[in-house]
């Protein structure tokens, strides 16, 4: 080893890509992830192929996670929260790491509890077989339970006396790859997201398919034959100051709908939208195909109301008649947008870097947003703004080149 070290904050697709690419150089690589599992939001996405590959890049995330999991040159720190970053000659990082139960006996105990626990979210499971370890004990949840409740779930030997550990690292460079926060649909109360199992986000739907293998109605695990997608939920929204387009929601939702209809050709799917944004290199052709399969209503609903029979009513203003219309659906999918990470302001202070007016990290240059204003601190992926998986990977490649140049490594 050259004696040089790089610490990457964030284990989503940008963080994984940075770690994997840097591991090919004579550098010590540390990857710090605040969650119990690597992969971020992207590892929760499903393949969107029907008759052919749709270039959704879900498989790319899976492969990158596998690469990092199998690498002996990347040191991963899960469930870790960076608390202090000092800059002398190098960067001194201090972080707290929650207990990780990675032993075989511990994992067997958690696997058994995962299938039997009546308490939701107490035992967590990764979304990929390459999540190592695959099961985790949710420390935030366990602190809310009594000893009796814990013992009723965790019947095998797990040391619950383990506490968080304080750790430190010394690195010559830091990469901020902390990703984004999906918009919280509860902030738009008239969508009633919290009040019906049949009003879900696109991410909820993806997580459900990971578990069940099909896109099903969450309330009864049946096929939702009449489904509505609501676009721009939290994006291009003046009320919240989110004036940007999230770039990924249109192609993402259309590809989900395409898979849903390929699984069940009789499915009736409607899109409520403002504008359909670019959906890839084959955009005009793909959109034309979608228009022949789905109904498009260029209007954002006035409100969404769950009914006692499980159906969901959508009210919207019809452009032609100027009348409010009402339609019922089995399932309503909210295409939530990309918003800045919750930790951006805190991390900006720790690293002495800037955030822009939208809340994302500010690049030093418009053309090259991989460079921050702080020497030795670099930016990757959606930390600088909305991007697709492919664009996040490309941006991270540029970031890695800047890091290599900065370290003078060949």
N, C-alpha and C positions, 0 to 999 in steps of 0.2 A: 504494500500500500504506500501511496505517496505521503501519507500522514495528513491528507486533506479530507475534510468531511463536509457533507451537505445534509441539512435537515429539511425535510419536506413536511409542511403542515397540511393535512388533508389527504384522505385515502380514496377519493373518487377516481374517475377516469383520468383526470389531469395528474393527480398525485401518483397513481399507479404508473402512468406513462413516464412521468419524470423519473421515478425510482428505477424503473426497468431500463430506460435509456442510459441513466447515469451509472448503473451497475456494470456497464460494459467498459467503463474507464477505471483508472487506478484511484478510485475515490471510495471513502466510507460513506454509505448511504443510510440515513435514518428516516423512517416514515412514521409520522405521528398522526393518529386518527382518534378523534374524540368519541366515535361510536365503538360498539363492540365488534363490528365487522368492517372489512374493507369493501369497496365497490361503490359507495355513495348511493345516489338515486339511480344511476344508470344500471347498476347490477340488478335492479328490480324490474327492468323492462324485459318483455318477451320478444322473441323473434316474430317479425311481421311478414315473413314470406308466405305466399299462397302458392301460386303456380311457379313463381320465380323469386329470387332474392330481391328484396325491396331496399337493400342498403340502409337498413335502420341502425346497423352497428351494434345491436345487442350482443351478437356473438363476439364482436371485437372486444367488448368489455370483459366478457367471460374469459377470453384467451389472455388478456392482459392480467387479469386477476390470477390466473393459473401461472403465468410467467413469474409474477411477484411471489406467489405462494411457494413456488419450487426453487426460487433463487436463494443461494447461500450467501449472497453479497449484500442483501438488503435486511436491515434490522427493523422490524415492525414493532410499534408500541401502540397497542389498542386501548380503548377506553381511557385515553390520556388527554388531560386538559393542560395546555400551556399557560402558566401563571405569570412568568416573568421572562423577559428577554433583555439581557444587558449587552452593550457593545463596548468592548475594549479594543483589543486588536482583532479578536474574533467575536462571535456571537455566543453568549452563554445563556442557554435555555434551561429553565426550571419548569418541571411539569409534575402533575399529580396523576397517578395511574390507579384506577379502580381494580379490585381483585379480578383476576382472570383464572377461571377454573378449567385448565387445559389438559389435565391428566386424564388418562383413559378411564379410570374409575369415576372421576368427577363428571366427565362427559357422558358416560353411561347413565349416571344418576340424573343428570339434567335432561337427557333424551327421554328417559322414562317419565320424569316429571312434566315435560313438555306435552306429552300426549294425555296425561291424566289430571293436570292441574285445573281446578275450577276457577282459578284466579287469572284473569287475562293479563298478558304482558309481564308476568312474573318471570317466566322462562322465555328467552328469545332465541330464535333460530336464524341463521344466515340464509340468504337467498340463493347461495351457490354452494355446490359441494367443495369448491375451492376456498370457502370461508373457513379458516382454521384459527381457533377452534370453531366448530359449527354451532355450538350452544353456549349461551351466556346467561348468567343470573343477573337480572335487572336490579342493580343496587338502589336505584331511586324508588322502585316499587317495594322492595323488601323492607325499606325503612318505614313504610306505612302499615306494616302488618304486625300482628302480635306473634309471640313465640309459638303459640298453639297453632295458629294459621300456617306458619312456616313449616313446623314439624309435620303437619298433615299433608303437605305437598312434597317436601324434601325428606323422604323416608330413608334414603341412602346416605352414606358418609360424605358430607361436604362440610368443610371447616368454615362456618359462618362468622368466625371471629377474625377472619382476614380483613384487613383494613387497607385503605388507599396508601400507596407508597410515594414518597417524594423522590424524584429522580432529576438528573441534570445531564446536559449534553454540551459539547463545545464544538462549534462548526465555523467554517470559513464563509459559508453562504447559507441563506434561508430561502426556500421557495414557498410562497403562499399559494396553495392549491385547495383552498377551503370550500370552493364551490358556491352553491346558491341555496336559498331557502324557497321551497314551493310556496306560492301564495296561500294564505289561510282563508278558505272559502267561508268560514264563520264570520268574517268581517263584512261579508255581504249578506246580511241577515235575511233579506227577502228571498234568498235562494233556499233557505230552510235546510241547509246541509246537515245540521245536527239533529234534525227532527224526523229523518226518514232513512232507513237502510237502503232505500232504492234511489237515493240521491247521493252519488259518489263522485270522487275525483277520478281523473284518468289514472293517477298513480294508485289509488285504491283498487281500481279494476285490474291493473297490472299485478299488484300484489296478490289479489284473489286468484288470478289465473296461474300464477306461480304455484299456488297451493293446490288448486282444483284441476288444473289442466285445461280448462275452458273458460270463456267469458260468460259467466252466469250471473243471475240476479242474486245479490248478496243476501236478501231477506229469506229466500226459499230455495236457493241453489237450482233454480229452474232457468230455462232459456228465456231471456227477455225479448219477445218477438217484436215489440215496438219500443225503440230506443231513441232518445234525443241527446245530441251533443251540444253543449253551450260553449262557444268559443270566447276567447279574450276575458276569462275570469281572472281579474287582477292585473291584466296587462292593458295598455293603452287606456288607462283609467285616470282621469283628472282628479277624481275624488280622493284617491290615495297618493297622488303625485307620481303614479307609475305611467309615464307618458311613452315608454318604450314598448316595442313589439318584442315578445319573448322568442320569436323566430322558430321555435320548435313545435309549438302547439298545433298548428294547422296540419303539417305533415304527419305528426304523431297521432292525432285524433283520426285523421282520414285512414291511416294504415290500420289502426285498431278496428275501425268500422269495416274495413275491407276484410280483415281476418274474421270478424264476427259473422259477416254475411257469407263468407266462404264456408264457415262451419255450419251455418243454418241459412240456406238460400232464401227462405221465406221471410227473413227478418226485414222489418220496415225501419229504416234509419233516417232521421232528420237532423240537419245541421242548422243551428241558429248562429249567425255570424255577422260581423261588420264588413270584413274583407278577407279573402283567402290569400294568405301570403305565400311566398315561394315555397314549393314543396319538393325541391331537388332539381337535378339536371334535366329530368324528363317532365318538368312541372306542367306545361300545357297539356301534354298527352295524358298524364296521370289525372289531372283535374277533370279533363273531358270524360275519362272513364268513370270517375267518381260521380260526375253529374248524371251519368246514365244509370247509376245504381242507387243513389241517395237523393233525398229531397233537400233543397237548400232554401232557407228562409232568411233573407237579409234583414235581420232584425234581432236585437237582444231582448229577451223576455222581460216583461214588466215584473213578474214574480213567478215563483214555483211553489206549489202547494201539495203536500202529501195528503192522501185521502185514507179513510179508515179501511178500505178494501185492499190497500197496498199500492194502488196505482198513484201516479204523480201527475198533477195538472200543471200545464204551462200556459200562462196568459201572455199574449204579445199583441202589438199593434200592427194590424195588416196594412201594408203600404198602399195597396190599391183601393181598398174600401175605407181606409182610415177608421176602421172599427176594431175594437179589442176582441180578439178571438181566443178561444180556449180549447186546448187539446190534451188528451190524457196519454200517458206512456207507462210502460212497465218499468223502465229504468231511465234515469237522467244522469248524464256524465258531464261533469264540469271540467273543462280544459283549463286547469289552473296554470298561471304563468310563473316565470322565473323572477325572483326578487333577491336583493342582496342578502348575504349570510348574516345571521343574527349576531355573530361575533365580529363583524367587520370593523366597527368603531373601536372596540377594545384591542383587536389585533393591530389596527392602524396605529394606536397609541404605543403599543408595546414595540412595534417595529419602526416607529417614527416615519411612517409613510402616509400618503394622503388618500382620501376617498373623494369620488366625484359627487356632483350634485344629486345623482340618483342613488348613491350609497354603495356603489361598487368601488373597488380599488382603482386609483388613478395611475395610469401608465405615464412614464416620463415623456414618451413621444406618442403622437397619434398613430404613426406608421408602425412603430414597434412598442406595443403595450406590454411587453414582457419585462421591461425595465421599470422599477419604481424610482422614486426620488431619492431613496436611501441606497447608497452603495452597498452591494452585497445582498440586497433583498430583491427577489425576483417574483414575478406574478405569472400564474398559469391558469388556463381554462376560464371558467365562468366567474372567477373572482373579479374580472375586469368588465363583465357584462354578459348578456345572454349569448349562448353558442350551442350548436348541435354537438353531438358526440364527436363527429368527424372534425369539426372546426376546433373543438377543445383539444383534440389530439394534435392537430397541426400547430395550434398556438403553443402547446407545451413543448413540441419539438423545437420551436424557435427559442423558447425559454431555456431549454437545456443547452442549446448552442451558445447562448449568452453566458450561462453559468460556466461552461467549459472555457470560454474565452476569458472570463473574469479570473478563473483559477489558474489559467495558463497550463492546463492539462492537455496532453496529446494522446 
